[in-house]
Amino acid sequence: MTLAISISPKAQERLARKAKDEGVDLPTLVSKIVEAKAASLPDDSHEKDPTIALLRKWREEDATDDPEELAKR
């Protein structure tokens, strides 16, 4: 996928300097940074699974902070 973004001149300077230090061109560096950040984001794909949603709902319904109930569990 190709994206066009606008960044400040100062950010562009810092990124260009970092790219040079790493021996890559600016688009490659920015792509690596974005890919790394995207990989650290939560994966919401399981949220669409109705089974997972039902299990999560049951867990929330059964949640308690009662010490006796917690000890039983």
Secondary structure by P-SEA (a helix, b strand, c coil): cbbbbbbcaaaaaaaaaaaaaacccaaaaaaaaaaaaaaacccccccccaaaaaaaaaaaaaccccaaaaaac
